[in-house]
Amino acid sequence: MIDDLSPMNELRPVVFVIDDDSSVRKSLSRLLRSLGFDVETFVSAEQFLERRYHEGIGCIVLDVQMPGLSGMKLQDELNKADYSMPIIFITGHGDIGMGVQAMKKGAADFFTKPFDDEDFLQALKKAIEADRKAKMEYTSVHDILGRIQRLTPREQEILRCIISGMLNKQTAFKLGIAEKTVKVHRSRIMEKLKANSVVELTRLAQKAGIEPLCPGEPSTR
């Protein structure tokens, strides 16, 4: 099962089961471990919050009604903390309105106990795959931002000119520098960002949130 879900072994997913019912924790843990998942169980939302932030791939399976902090309140707390791991709610006392509210706040799915194991597992696979893609995208953007930080202020300005479609001559005129200087900076930008073409350079800049230089925008010189 894990081989299908986790082509990147270093990003092995973990399922966090939070439920005050010990029988539910045991049954879900047994089911998920039999399929090759790593599982951690918690008797309360408060106990989960005491755990350090999980930076890897995973999914939270969360009961709605628990003593102390409820599942819905925990979802609110995690959203405030920008804890982006997907949540699948499970409850024996839920209704359509509660499910809609949870989904609007970003829940991956909502199940009423007892639920079909296969339906639950399909939802879990989907949630973990979504988390994997989000984590990989974050890692990619973080890497790009690290490369961009190596650019000098002038190189960052020229980068914005390049992705706006300006030619070297236009960039030189815009910035009041020699065309030869633009070519040197351009070469360094391509090298630092590990880009092989303007198309690739533009894609990297877009991922990093860098905007093209507007025609009427003054330079920083």
N, C-alpha and C positions, 0 to 999 in steps of 0.2 A: 504493500500500500504506500509506504513512504517513498519508494523509488518513483512511483507515478507522480507524487506531489513535490518531491524535493530533488531536482537534478543537481542542486548545489548542496553537497553534503555539509559544508560548513554553515549552512543556513537551515539546519534541521528544525522543523516546526515543533513547538510545544503547545499543548492544549491545557489551559488553566480552567479547572472546574471549580466554580464557587457556588456552594449549596449547603444549607444548614442540615439537610437530610442526609444522614450517613449512608443510607441504602442507595440513594441516588449517586452519591460520590463514588461508592464502591462499584456499582454496576457500570457507570460510565467509564470509570478508570479501567475496569477489567476489559470492557469492550474496546476501548481505544488502544490500550496496550497490546491487546491481541492482534491488532492491525498494524502495530509497529510505531505508534505514536509515543512521544514522551509526554507524560501527564503529571501535572501538579494539582493537588486538591486543597481547597480552603473551606473552612467552616463558616466564614463570614466575609463580608466586604472589607471590614476593618483589617482582618488578617491579611487579605490580599494587598491592601495598601501599604502594609509594613514590608512587603517584599520589594527588593530593589527593582528599578526599571528594567524590563526585559527588552534588550535591543535587537534580538533576533526575530525570526518569523514565528507567528503564533496566532491563537484565537482564544478568546475568553468565552466559556460556556457559563452563563450567569442566571441564577434563580432570581425571580422578581421579588418575591416576598420572603424576607429574612429578618430575624431579630436585629435591632440596631439599624445600620445603614441598609436601606433597601437596594435591590438591583438597579432600579431606575435612578436612585440618587447616586449610586456608584458610577453609572454611566455619565451623569452630569459632572461628577468630580473628575473623571478621566478625560472628558471633553475639555474641561477648563484647563487641565494639565497638558493638553495636546498629546495625550496618550493614544496613538492612532491605531492600536490593535483592534481588529474587528470583534464584535460581540454577538453571540447567538444567545438569545434569551430562552429560558425554559421555565414554565410555570404551571402550577396546578390550579391557579385562581385567575387566569388571565381572561381578557375579553378583546374584541376586535379593536376597540378604542385604544386600549393599552398597547396593543401590538403596533397600531398605526403611529402612536406617539413615539414609541421606541425606534421605529424605522425612520421616522422623520429626523430623529436625533443621530442617525447614523448606524443603527444596529444592522447587522448582516442578515439576521432572520429572527423569527419568533415562533416558538413551539409550545403547545399546550400539552402537559403530561396527561396520559401516556402518549408518546409519539412513536411513529414508525422509525425504527433504527436506520433503515436504508435512506429514508428521506432526510433524516438528521445528518447522516454521514455525507450525503451529497451536498448538503448545505455547508457542512464543515470543510469539505474539499474546496468548494467555491470560495469560501471566506479565506482560507489559508493561501490559495492561489492569488487572490486579490492582494493579500498582505505581502506576499512574496514580490509581486510586481511593484507595489508601492515602495517596498524597502530597496529593491534594485534601482528604481528610479531615483530615490533619494540618494543612494550611494553614487549614482552616476552624476547627478547634479552637484553633489558635494565635491566630487573629484574635479569637475569642470571649474567650479568656483575657486578651488585651490590653484588651478593653473592660471586662471585670470588674475589672481592676486599677485602673480609673478610679473605681470605687465606693469610697466611704468605708467604714470598718468598720461604721458604723451601717447604711448602705445595703445592705451585704452581709448583715447580720443580717436586715434587713427582706425582702431577696430570698428568703432561706431560709424566712421566714414565708409569703411569697406563694406559693411553689411547694409549700408544704405544704398549701395550700388555706385558709389563715386569711383571714378578712375583715379589713377595716381596723380595726374595733372590737376584734376578737380580738387583732390584732397590737399595738394600742395598749395593751391590758390586759397582754399578755404582756411587753412591753418597758417598761411603766410610763411611757409618753409619751402626749401628746394625739393623738386620732384625726386632727386637722387636720395634725399633724406627719407622721403616717404617710402621709397623702395627698400631701403635698409630696415626701417621700422617694420614694414610689412613682412619681410623675411623673418625677422625675429619673432613677430606675433605668430606666424604660422608654426615656427619651431617650438615656441613655448606652449602653444595650445595643442600641439601635435595634430595639426590639421593639414590635409593634403590638397585641399581645394577651397575656393571661396564658398562653395555650397556647404561643405562640411563646417567651415568656420562660422557661417551664418546659423547653421543648426545648433552648434555649441553655444553661440551667443544667445539664441532664443531660449535654450534650456536654462541658461543662467539668468534670464530676465533682462538682458542688455538690450536697450532700445537703439534703433538706428539714429544717427545724427540728423535732425530735421534741417532742411535747407536754410531756414531763417535763423537757426539757433546759433548764437555766438560761440566761438571756440573759447577754451580756457586759457589761451596764451595772454 
